[in-house]
Amino acid sequence: MQYRSGSQIREDFLRFFEGKGHRRIHSSSLVPHNDPTLLFANAGMNQFKDVFLGSDVRTYSRATTSQKCVRAGGKHNDLENVGFTRRHHTFFEMLGNFSFGDYFKKDAIAFAWELLTSPDWFGIDKDKLYVTIFEGDAQTPRDDEAEQFWIEAGVPKERIYQLGAKDNFWQMGETGPCGPCSEIYFDLGLAASETGEDKPFGEDDQRYMEIWNLVFMQFDRHITPGGLPELTPLPKPSIDTGMGLERISCVLQGKLSNYESDLFLPLIRRAQQLTGPSPTDEDVANAAISDFKNAASLRIIADHARAATFLIADGVNPANEGRGYVLRKILRRGIRHGRLLGQEQPFMHEMVHAVVGEMKVAYPELLDAEDRVAKTVLQEEQQFARVLAIGAVALNGELRRARMPLDEEFLVDWGLQPEKAIGALGALRALYSRDVDVDPIQNVEIIGMIEPFVTNRSNWPRSSGVLISEIQKRKPTLIGRVAFHLYETYGMPLDFMQDAARDAGIEFDMDGFERAKEAEQKRARASWKGGSQKTASPAFASLDKTEFVGYTGLRADGAEVLALVKDGVGVQTLQPGDTGEVVLDRTSFYADSGGQVGDTGWLFPTDHTSTIAEVHGCTKPVAGVFAHKVTVKRPIAVGDRVDAVVDGAERTATTRNHTGTHLIQAALREVLGTHVKQAGSLNNRNRLRFDFSHFAQVADEELQEIEDIVNQQVLANTKVETFVDVPIDVAINEFKATALFGEKYGDKVRVVKIGDFSTELCGGTHTLATGEIGLLKLTGESSVSSGIRRVEAITGTGSLSEFRKGFALAKMASTLVGANDPEGFQAKLAAQEEELKKLRRELDQARMKSASASTENAADSAVEVKGIKVLAQKVSGLDRNQMRTLVDTLRTRLGSGVVVLGAATEDGKVALIAGVTKDLVGKVQAGKVVGAVAAKVGGKGGGRPDLAEAGGTDASQLDAALASVPDTVGGLIA
C-alpha cells in the first residue's frame, strides 16, 4: 500500500471510474436544489436524486463525483461529536460512483474490489478488509447474489458477514427507491482498539472502520391502501456508492485518526499558529480530550473552518434560523474553542485562507469567494464578541439570582398562600439581583421581603433566625434550562458557565441542561424533517419530452395532447369547468425556471372558432415535460390537436424584466464588487426581484449609480445575443459566463450575452436588444437575511407609471413647501423640522410646568393608611417619561409614602405609574400596587419594588381605580 495524499486519492478515485466509462461530475452545492427534505447535501447521491426518482434524465448513465457534504443539523447532526472522536466531521467529501439503470451488483462489486486492492491503484492488503451483506428480513430475501459476486471478486467467504436492515438496507424515504447494501471495512489494527483487546470483526467499532458503502437500488417502496409498506422491483436497478475521502485518506496514509491525515494537519498547524502554544502534531491527532484539551480544540477549529468556508462559499450566511443558524453554531463553536486556547481576538477568518489554500485545486470556485467568505467570518466573529460581552452580564445576573435558594413550594410550606408566594419571590429576585460585592444582602432584608406576604402565621417561624437557618440549608443552583438559554442565545461555553457557578459557590444543574439541549435538538430535527419526496407521478414519468419552440415564437400550432392530469391522476378527458394540467408534444409556453414565471395564454382548436382552455401557468413536473395549468372551456381529450398561444403582452413584459435582471447583476458587481453572487430572483410581468450576497445595506448613492449604469446600457440599445448548445466548460472558461442561483446545468448550455457587459448561463426568454426594456427604475432595497440583500425594480410602462407618480408627488410637494429644486426643498423641510422640534420642546416644558404646579400642594391631599402616606392623582397631557419624572418629584415631596398617577391616553387607553419610597419597599411594593389598580381598568403591569408601570383598556374606570388606591395599599400591608 503506497502513501497517497488526500488530493491524489480524490483524483485517483475519479480517474479510475472515468476509465470505467463514468462521467466525472463536479460536486453540487451544499445547499440542495429544490429539495425540501434536506438541510444540507449529506451524500453523493443528492445531486442525482431526481434521476433515481425518475423525474430527471441525464445524457450519461454512469457518473463519478467527489461531493461536498455537511452533517451538522436536522436529522444528520454530528456537531457535538466533532473534535472528540477520530472520525466525526461537520464537513467531509464523499467519493462515489453511480449507475442509472446501467451496470448493477456484479460490476459495482468488481470495480470496488479492484480499486481497493489492485497494486495499480490503492493496493490495500486484502487480509485487512471485511465485507458485509444484507441478511434478509420478512420483506426482502438475504442478498445471496451480492455474496456470490464478492466471492467471485476474490473475497474469502469467511470474511463476508451478514447484517440486518439497520446496517445493510438503504431507503431514500418512507417511499421511493431502496435496496440492500454492502459495506467494506478496514482493520486499523490492535492499536486502534477501544479496549486494547484483540476482538474479532463486529465487536470493536474503533478498530474496524467502514470505508465504503455500495447501495443496490433494486426496489420501489410504496404504501398499500391498507397502510403497509410494499416493495416492487425497479425496472432499471441502479447503483449508489459512497466512500468518505477523510477515512480512505486515513487508511492509505497509515494513520489511526482522520485528523492525522494531510487533509487536516496543515489546518491544525495554522490553528496552532493563530491561537498560541499547542501540543505536538501527534498529540493533536491522537490525544483524548481528557489528556489534551488543546488537541480537541484544534481539531474542532480545523474541522469547523472547513465547514464554514464551504457553506458561505455556497451562499449560506450566519442567521438565527434554518441553514444560517447551523452555520452560526459551527462558527461560534470554533470561536469558543479558540478562546479556550487563550485567543480573544478574531482568528477564524484567517483560517478561511488556509482552507482555500488546501482545497482550491479541487474546488477552484473557492478562489472567487475567498474574500467574501473571510469578511463574513470576521463580521460574525466581531458580532459574537459583542454577544459574549452581553452574555457575560446576563450570566452574572443569573448567578446572582441563583443565589436565592427559595422557590414557591418552600414559601407555601412556611405559611404563604400560592399567590402571595409568587409576590414574595418577585420581591426577593430583585433583592438577589444586586451586586453582593457592592451591596451585601442582610438577613433582615430577606425577612422584610417575605413577612408582608404572610397570611397564615401558625406556620411562620417565631424567630427570623429559624427561617434564615432553613434558607441556608438549601443549596443555590443555576437551573439547567436557564444555562442552556445562555448557551444557545449568547454562545456561552458550557465549561465557562460551570466554572463561574463553582467560583460563586453555586451548583450547576447539568441534568436540566442536558434535558433542555435534547429538547432543542428534537425541535431542530422536527423543523427539518420535510416530507418524503415521491417518485414521479406515472402520469408524467413515462411521457416523451416536450419540444419547446417558444424562443422563436408565441404559437405552437397543431400540438398533440399527450396527457391530461386532474388532481395528480392521469385522465383521458377534461370537461368544461375542470382545472388540470395538459401536456403537449410541442409548446410555445415557457415553464417556470431560472426565476422566470411560466407563460399564460390559451389553447385553441386549430380553426380558432372558440377557446378550449385558459392557461394560467406552465411548469416542468418531470425534466423536459411541460405541464400547462388550465381551466377548461370546451371538452379536451388525449390525442386532440390544439394551437398553443402565449399571451404576447405578458411574455413581453416578463422578458423585459428578465433581461433587466441580467443588467442589474452586472451593475451590482461593478459598483459593489465581484463578491456579489445571485441568491435568488423573480421575473414576472409586473416587476423583477433580485437577491444577492452583500454585507451591508446598499447606500442611496450606490443604488443611483447602479440604476444609472443599467439605463446607460438600455439607452445604448446593446444587442442581446444567445448561444445554444455551448459545452459547459467552454461557457465557463471561455465565455466567462456566470451561473444562476439554484440551477442545474447539463453538458450543453445556453449562454445569454449582452455586449461586453453581461454574460450568463440562462434558459429564459430575453429581449433582442436592451433598448426594448425602455427604462429600468429601482423601487426598493432591503435585507432578506444575514448577508443577503434584495433589490426590486420595474421596467417598460411600469417604470413610466412610477416616474409619472413621482413627478406628480414632487410637483405637489414643491407647491406646498415653496421650493422648485431638491436643495431648496430639503432646506425648507429641515427648517420646518427644526421649528417643529422647538415647538415640541416648548410644549413639553409647558405641560410639565403645568403638571408640577397643579400638584405643588398634592402632598397635602395624601391620605394616611396604617401609618403610610398614599397619594393617587389623575394627570393629563403627559407621556410616560414625564409621568415618571412627576412620580419622582411627588415621592420627594412626600418624604415617605406611595404615589400612583393615572392618565387617559389619546387612543382611549390608560397609563398607570406607581412609586414607593425606598424605606417602604419591605412593606409594600410598587408592582403589586400598580397591578391591582390596573386590573380595575382592564389591564396589568409590574416592575421594580420602588417603581412600576401598567396599562389598561377602559379609561372610563380610571377615576374609580385611582379612588381605590388607599384601600389597595391597605390590603397589601395587612
N, C-alpha and C positions, 0 to 999 in steps of 0.2 A: 504494500500500500504506500503510494508515493504522496508526500505532502503537497497539498494544493491550497492556494489562498482562497478566501471566500469568493472573490471576484472570478477566479479561474474556475471554481466549482460551478458557479452560476452559468458561465459561458460554456463550459464543457457539457452541462446538462442540456442546454438549449441546442447546442451544436449536435449532440448525439441524436436528439429526436428530429432535428432537421434532416439528418441523414436517413431517418426512417420515414421520410415523406411528410413530416409535420410542418405546418406554417408557424413561424415564430411570430407571436403576437405580443405587443408591448403591454405592460401592466395597465389595467384600468385605474381610474381614480379611486381613492379610498372612500369617496362619497358615492354610494351606489346610485346608478342612474335609474330613476323611475322604479324604485323598489322600496315600498313602504315597510317591508318586513325586516330590513337591515339597518342598523345604526351605522356601521362601517363595513367595508369589504373585509371579510374574515376568512376567505378561502379562494383558491384559484379558480373555482368553477363559477364564482359570482358573475363575472362578465359574460359567461356563456349560459346563464340560467335560462334566458328566453329560448335559446337553441334547444336545451334539454326539454323545456316545456312545450316546444313545438310552435311557439309564436314568432320565431325568427329563423331565418335560413342564411347560412354563410356560403361563400364561394369555395370553401375548403371543408373537408370532412375530418382533418387531423390538425391539432394545434398543440403548441407548447408555449408555456409562459413562465415568467418569474413575477408573481403577483404580490404587490404591496398589501399587507393585511394589518389590521389593528383589532385587538381584543381588549377592550377597556371599558365596556359599558353594555347595557342591555342584558341579553341572555348570556353573552360570552364576555365575561369580565375577569381578567387575570390581574387587575391592577394591584390589589393588596398583596399578591404573592411575589410581585416583581422585586428583585433585589435580594430576596430571602431564599430563593431556590436556584438550582443550576440552569433551569430551562424555561422559566416563565418570562414572557416579554409582552409589552404592550404592542410594539411594532415588530413585525417579522416578515420575511419573504417566503412565499410558498411556491416551490418549483412544482410544475405539473405538466402532464401530457394528457390529451383529451382525444377521444374518438366520438364523432357524432354519427352513429349508425354505420361506422366503417369496421375496424377490427374490434375484437372482443377479448374474452379472458385469455385465450391461448397466447395471443401476441402481446397483450399487456404484461402478462407474467414473464414471457420470454424477454421482452425489452428491459423490464426492471432488473431481472437477474443478470443479464448481460452487462448493463451499465454498472451495476454494483460490483460485480466480481471479475469482469474481464480485465486482464493486465493492460489492455489498450485503453481502458477507461479508469474507473475508480480503484479497481484491484483489491477490494476488501476480502479478507480471509473468509472463506465460506464457513469455516468452523465457528465463526463468531456471529453468524446470522441465524435467526429463527423466523418462522413464518406462522401466521395464524389464518384459519379459515372459519366460516360460519358453521356452527354445529347443528343448525336447523331448529325449527320450533313447530308449533301446531299449524301454522300457516304456510311455512316455507321449508322445503326439504334441506337436509345437510348439503353443503356445497362440495359434493364429491368431485365435480368437474374441475373446480379450482385445485383441489388436492392433486388430482391426476396431472394437471398441467405443471404444477410445481415440481412434482417428481420427475416429469419429462425434462424440465429445465435443469435438473441436477440437484434438487434439494432432497436430502435423505428423509424418508418418511418419519423417522423418529424426531426430526427437528420441525415437524409440522404439527401444530396444536390447534384444537378446535375450541372456539369461544362462543358465547351467547350473543343475542341480539344487541345488548348494550355496547359491546366492543366491535362486533363484526357484522352489523347490519345498519345500513345508512338510508335515511329518507330525508327528502327536501322539506317536508312539512306534513301536516295532517293528511294532505292528499298530494298526488303528483309522483314523479319518478322516484324509485327507490330500488334497493337491491343489496345483496351480500357484499362484503368486502374482505380483503386480505391485508394484513398488516405485516410489515417486515421490521424486526427488532435487531439491535446490535448489542452484543455483550461487551460492556465497558471494562469488565474485569473486576476482580475482588476489591481493588482499591476504591471502586465507586459504590460498594455495597453500603446499604443503610446501617447494618449492624456489624459488619466485619466478618459475618459468617458466610460460608460458601454455599449459598442456596441455589436451587435449580431455577430454571426459567419459569416465570409466572409467580414467583414468591419474593421477588426483590425488584420493585419498580425503579429504583435508582440505578441499579446495575444494568438492567436490560431496558434499553431505551428504544422506543418506537421511532423509526426514521422515515418510513414511507407507508402510505395507505392507498391501496388500489380499490376503488369502488366500481362494482359491476352493476350498472343501472340496467336492470332487465325486467322490472315490473312497474306498472302504474297503479298506485294505491288510490282507491276511491271508497266512499262510504255508501253502503247499500241503503235502500229506503228504510230498512229496519234499524239503521244506525250502526251497523257493524262494518269494520274495515274489510276490504276485499282486494286481492292482488290479481291483476291480469297481466300477461306477458306484453312487453312493449314490442311493436312491430320491428323497431330498429334498436336493439340494445346498444348502449353506449358505455364509454369508459371515462372516469374522472379520477385522477390520482393527485396526491399531494405529498410533497416532501419538504420539510422545513429546512431552509438553507442554513439556519443557525445550527441545527442539530447535525446535519451531514458535515458541516464545517468542523464541528467539534470532533466528529469521528475521524475524518481524514487528516486532521491536524494532531491527532493523538492526545486530545485533552479530555478532562472529565467534566468540565463545565463549558457551556456555550460562551460564557463571559471570558474564557481564556482564549477564545479564537481571535483571529485578526479582524473580525467584524466589530469587535468591542474594545480590544486593548488600546488602540490609538485614541478612542474616545475617552476611555478611563484615564489614560495618561493626561489627556487635555483637562479632564475634570480635576485631576490631582494638581495640575499647574494653577488652575483657576481658584481652587478652594484651599490651598495650603498644604503643609506637610501631611503625607498619607502613607499607607503601608506599601510594601513592595508589590510588584505585578503579581507575584504568586499569591500573596496574601489577598490581594484584591479579588482574584478569581476564585480562590478556594475557601477562604475563611468563612466560618459561620458567623452570624451576626452577634452571637454571644461572645465571640472571641475578638472580632474586629468590627466595631460599629462603622468605622470609616469605610471598610470594604463594601458593605451593603449599600451605604450611601452613595459611593462612587458608581456602583453597578446601576443603582436607580437613576442617577443623573445621566449616565451614558444612554441607558435604555429610553428614558423619557425625552431626552434631546432628540433621539431618532424619531420617536412618535410625533412630537410636537412639530418638528421640521417638516415632515411629510404631510401631516394633517393641514398645516397652514398653507403649504405649497399647493395643496389640492382644494383650497378655498374655505376651509373651516377657520373660524375666528373665535377667540375666547368669548363666552357668553354665559348667561345664567340658566340656560335650558338647552335641551337636546344635545346635538353633537358638540356645540360650543362649550357646554357645561363640562362634558367629559374632557375636552382639551384643556379647559381651565384647571380641572382637578389634576391632570397629568403634569401640567406646568408647575402648579403650586406645590405638588408633592416633590418635584425635583428641586424647586427653590428651597423648600423646607429642609431638605437633606443637605443642601449647600450651607444653610445656616447652622445645621448640626456640626458641620465641619469648621464653623467659625467665619464663614463668608457672609457678611451682612450686606455687601454691595451687589448690584446686578451682575450676573455672570452667565446665566443661561443663554443670553443672546449671543455670547461668544461661542457657545457650544454649537450653535447653528452652523457657523462657518466650518467647524471641524466635521460635522455630519456631511455637509455638502462636499467638502474635500474628499471624503471617503466614498461617497455614493454618486458623484457626478458622472462617472463614466457609464454606469448602468442606467442612471436617470438624469440625462442632460438637462431636462426641464428644471431641475433644481437651481441651475446657474441663473436663469432668468428670475427666479423667485427669491434668490438668496437675500437680497437687501430688504425686500418686503417682509420676509419671514423674520429676519433679525430685528427689524423695527417693531414688529408685532409682539415678539417675545419681550423685548426691552420695555415696551409700553405696559405689558402685563406684569413684569417684574416691579416696575415703579408703582403701579396701581396696587399690587399685592403688599408692597412695603407700607403703603398708606393704610391698607385694610388691617395689616398686622398691628400697626400702631393703635388703631381704633380698637382692634380686638384685645389688645393688652389692657386697655382701660376697661372694656367690658368684662374681661376675665377677673380683674381686680375687684370690680363691683360684685360679681357673682361670688367670689371668695369671701368678701365681706358679708354678703347675705347668707352664705353657707355657714358662717359662724353662729347664726341664730339657730340653736338646737331645738326649736319648737315647731309644732305643727298643730293643725286644728284638733286632732284627736287628743293630744296632750292637754290642750286648754279646756276642752269639753270635760275631760276627766277631772280637772281641777275646778269645775263649777260653772263654766261659761256655757250659755246657750250657743248652738251652732252659728247663728247669725252674729252673735256677739264675738265669738271666737274669730270669725273672719275679720271683723273690725279690729280686734286686738292685733291680729297678725299683720294687718296693713300698717298699723302704727309702729309695730316692732320692726318691720322691714325697713322703714325709714330710719329708725334708730340704728339698726345694724349696718346700714349703708354708709354710715360715717366712717371717715378715716380714723381708725383707732390709734394710730401713731400720733395724731394731732389732737384728737378729742376722745380719750378713752371712755368707754361705756361704764357707768356706775350702776351697781346693783339696785340702788334706789330708783334709778330711771326705769329699769325693767319692771319693777313692781308698780311704779307710777303709770306705766303704759298699760298694764294689764288690769289693774284693780278697778278702774272706772267701768269696765265692761262686765264685771262680776254681778250676777243677779242671784245666784244660789250660794249663799255664804256658808252653808253647812259643810261643804267640802273644801272650802277655802282655807289654806293653812293659817294657823293662828299667828305664825311668825313668818315674816318675809324671809328669814334665813332658811326656813324649811323649803320654800319654793326655790330659792337660789340653789340650795343643795341638790334638789331634784333636777334642776336645769343642768347643773354641772356634771351630772351623771350621764347625760345624753351626749353622744359624740357628734360634733358638727360634721356635715358631709356635703361634698359637691355632687349634686344629683347628676347621674349619668346622662339623662335626657338633656339637661342644661349644657353639660360639657360637650355633647355631640352637636348641639346647636352652634356652639362656638367653633367647633372643629369644621363644620360644614360652611358656616357663614363667613368666618374670618380666616379659615385655614390654620387655626391654632393647632400646633403639633400636639399629639396625644401625650408624649413623654414630657413636653414642656408644661402642660396643664397638670400632669401628675406630680412633677417636681414642685410646681408652685403651690399645689394643695398641701403637699407634705411639709414644705417650708412654713406654711401657715398653720400647721397642726390640724389640718382638715382631711378627713378620709375622702378617697376618690371612689365613686360608685362605678366600678368597672363593669359589673353585670348590667347595670342600667344603660351604660354607654354602648355595650355590645348589642343590647336589645334595640336601642334606637337606631344603631347602624344597620342592623339586619332589616328593620322595618323600612328604612330608606332604600336599601338595595332592592327590596321587594317592589317598592314603588317604582324604582328606576327600571326594573325588568318589565314590570307591567306596562309602563309607558312606551316601551319599545317592542312589545310582543307582536304588534302589527296584525296582519291577517295572512292566512296561508295563500300563497299565490298559486292559482289553479292552472292546470294545463289549458291550452287554448280551446275555446268552445268548438265543438265539431262543426258548428255552422260556419265557422271561418277557417278552421285549421287546414281543411283539405282543398281549399279553393286555389285556383291559379292566381298569380299576381295581376293586379290591375295595371293596365298601361296608362300612364299619366301623360296627357297631351296639353296640360294647362299652361306650360311655359310659353307656348306659341299662339294660343287662342283661348277663347272663353266658351267654346262649344265642342261637344263630342257627339256627333250625330250618329244615329243608328247603333248606339251602345246596347249590348245584350245584358239582360238582367241575369246574373249568375246565381244570386242567392237573396232571400228575403229573411229578415230576422225580426221576431217580435218577442219582447220580454226575454231576450237571450236565447231563444229557441228558433231553429230554422223552420220556416213555413213555406208553403207553395204559393200562397196569395196573401195580399193585404187589401183590406176593404176601405171604402171611404170613411174617414174619421179615425182610422188606425194611426198610431205612431209606431215607427220601427226603423229598421236600417235596410238600405238597399246596396248591394254590391254589384258593380258593373264590370264588364271586361275591359272597358276603357273609360276614362273620365277627364274632364277639364277642371274638376274641383280639387283645389289644394286641400290637403288634410293637415290637421293640427300637427305642427312640429317646429322645432327651432325657435319657439317663441311666437310664431305667426299663427293666428287662429285660422281654422278651416273656412273655406268659402261657403257662402249661401247662394241660393238661386232656385232653379226649378227643373223638374223633369217633365218633358212634353212628349206627346205621341209624335211620330215622325211627320204628321201633317199639321201639327201645331194648332189644331182646332180647339184644344182645351188644355188644362193643366192636370197632369197626372198626380204630381206631388210637389209640395213646397219643401225645399231643402234648407234646414236650419243650421247645418254644420257638417263637417266631414272629418273622420278620424281613421286611424290605422290600427284596428284591434290586433292584427297579425301583420308582421313585416310584409310590405308590398301589397296588402289588401286594403282598398279604400272603402269605408262604410259610410254611406250618405244617410244622415239622420233626417227623417222625413215625416211630414204629416200628409196622409194620403187624401187626394181629392177624387180620384177615379180608381177603380179596381186595377191592380197591377199583379202580374204573375211571373214566376220564374220562366225565363225563355223569351219574355217580351222584348221588343226593341224600343228604345226611348232615345230622345235627344236631351243630353245633359247641358244645361245652360247656366253659366255663372252670372250672378248679379254684378255687372260690369262696374257700376259706381262704387259698390262696396269693395270689390277687388282693387280698384284703382286707389282708393283712399288707404286701404291696408298696405298696398305696395309702397306708396309714398312714405308711410311711417316706417316700413321695414328698411328701406334704403336710408332713411333718416337715422335709424338706429346705428347703421354701419358708420355713418359720418360722425355721430356723437361719440362712439367708442374711440375712433381715431383722434378726434379733437381732445377727448379726455386724456388720452395717453400723451398727447403733445403738450397740454397745459399742466397736468398734474404729475406725469411721469409714467415710465413704462411698467411700473408695478401695477398699474390699473389692469385688472382682469375682469372679464364678464362673469357675473354671478347669477344671471337670470335676465329674462326680457319678456315683454309682451307687446305684440303689434296687432292692433285691430283697426277698424275703420275710423274710430274716434280719436285715438291717441297712441302714443308709444311710451313704454316704460323700460328703463334700463338700469339694472343693478350691477354694481361694480365694487371691487375691493379698493378701499382707501381708508386712511387712518383718522381723518378729521372731516368736519363739515366743510363743504366747498364754499369758499368766500364768494360774496356777490360779484366782486371784480373778476374772479376766476370764471364764474358762470357766464358773465357777459363776454369774456374773451372766448369761451367755448362756443357760445352762440354766434359770435362774430365769425369765427373760423368756419363753422358749419355753413353759414349763409354765404360766405365767400365762395365755398365750393358749390353751393346751389347756384349762385349767380354766374359762376364760370361755366355752368351747363356741361360739366365733365361727363364724358361718355361712361356708361356703366357696362363693363364687359363681363361676359360669362364664359367660363371654360369648363367643359364637361369631360367626364371620364379621365380626369387627371390622376396619375398614380399618387397615392397618399404621400410618399417620400418626396416626390417632385413638388407637390403642393406646399409641403412644409419647408423643405430645404432650398428650393429654387424660387418659388413664388413668395416665400416667406409669409405664407398665409397664417392668420390666427384662427383658432378653432372656437366654436361657440360652446357655451356652458352646457354640460349635460348631454351633448350629442355623441352618438356612437357612429363611427365612420368605417366604411368598408375599404377595400383595396383601391377603388377608384372613387374620386370625389368630385364635387362641383365647386369651382372657385369663382367668387364674385370680386371683381377688381374695379376700383374707382380711381382711375388715373394712377398717380404715384402716392395717393393719399391713404387709400384703404384697400387691403386685400384680406378676404376672409373665406373660410370654408362655409358654404351656405347652400341649403337646398330650397330656400324661399324664393318668392317672386319679387322682382325689383323693377324700378323704372328703367327706361332705356338711357336716360341721361339725368343728371342731378337737377337740372332746371325744372323738371316735371314736379319736383317737390313743391315748388312755388315759394315757400318761405317756411322756416322752422322756428318755432318760438318755445323756449324752455318755460314751463309753467310751475315747476316745483323741484325742490331738492330736500331730501330727508334721510333719516337713518333707518335702515332695515334691521340691523343687528350690529353687534360689535365688529367694527372693521368693514362693514358693508354699507355703502351709500346707494341712494336711488335718485335718479333724475327722471322727470316726466316732461313730455313735450307734445306739441301738436304741429301739424303741417297743413299745407294747402288752404282750403277755405276755412278750416278750423283756426289756423293762425290769423287769417284775415279777420275773422269774427273777434278773436281775442284782442287784436290791435284796435279795432273799432270800439270795443268795450272800454279799453284802457284810455283811448283818446277822449271818449265822452266823459269818463270819470275825471280825467285831468282838466278838461275844459270847465267842468262844473266846479272843481276844487279851486282852480285859479280865479274863477269869478267870485267865489266866497271869500277867498283869502286876499285877493287883490294883487296877485303876482303872476307874471307871464313866463318866467323861466325857472328851471329847477332850483338854482341857487337862491333866487329871491323867495321862492315858495318855501324852501327849507328854512331860511332865515325867519320868515314870518311865523312859521309853525313853532320854531324854537322860542321866539319871543313870547308867543301866546302861551306855550307850555310853562315858561318861567313865571309868567304872570299868574297862571293857574296855581302853581306851587306856592307862590307867595300868598295868594288869597286863601289857600287851604291852611297854611300855617297860621295865618291870622284868625281864621275861623276856629281852628283847634284851640288856639290860645284863648279866644273869647269864650268858647264852651267851657274850658277848664276853669277860667276865672269865674264864670257864672256859677258853675257847679260848686266850686270852693266857697264862693260867697253864700250860696244857698245852704251849705252845710256847716258854715262857720260856727254856728251855735248848736250843731246837731248833737254834740256830746250831752247837751242839756236834756235832750229828748230820749236819751238812752234809759232803758228800764233795768232794774236790778233783779236778777234771777239767781236765788241761792248764793248770794254774795258776789255774783259776776255781772258786770255791766254788759247789756246786749243792745245793739243798735241795728235796726233794719230800716233801710230807706230806698225809695224809688228815685231813679235818676233818668234823665233823658238827654239825647243828643251826644252821648259819649260812646266811643268804641271800647273794646275790651282793655286795650292798653291804658286808656285814660281811666277806666273804672278801677284797674289795679292800682294805679297811682293814687286815686282817691281813697281806696281802701287803706293804703299805707298811711295816708295823711290822717284819716279818721282813727286808726289804731293808735297813732302817736298822740292824738288829742285825748283819746280815752285813757291812755296810760296802761290800762289793763282791762281787757274785755274782748267781746266778739262783735264783728261788724259783718253785715250782709247787705250787699247792694244788688238791686234788680233793675233791669231795663227792658222795655219792649223795643225790638229791633225793627228796621224798616220793612223787613219781609214778614212781619207779623209773628215772629218768634220771640223767645225770651232769653236774655243773658243774665246769669247769676254769678256773683263772686263773693266768697266768704273769707274773712281773715280772723285769725285768733292770735292774740299777743303771745310771745314766747313763754311767759310764765304760766300760761293756762293750758298748753298743749297736752300736759299729762292728764288733764281733767276732761277736756273737750277738744275734738279735732275738727278742723275746718271741712275736711272731706265728708265726714258724717253729717255735719250740719247742712252743707250745700246739697248733699244727696237727698236728704229728707225734704228739703224745700223744693228741689227740682221735681220730685215725684208729684207735687201738687199742681205743677204746670205741665205735666205730661213729658217730663224729661228725666235725665240722670246725669251724674257727673262725679268728680272726685279730684284728689290731688294730695298735696302735702298736708301734714297736720296743721301747719300755720297758714296756708293759703290754698284755696281750692276753687275750681270753676265748674259750672254746669250750664246746661242749656235746656230749653223747653219749647213746646209747640203751642201752648194755649196761653196767649197773652191776657185773655180775659180773666184768668185766675191769679194774675201776678199780685194784685193788691192783697188778696186773701192769703196768698202764700207768704208774703212779707209780714203780714199781721201774725202769722203762726210761728214766726221765728223764736220769740221768747219761750213759748211752750216747747218747741222742738229742742232748744238748748237745755231747758229744764229737764226734759225727758232723758237726754243723753247723759246728764250728770247725776241722775237719780241713784 
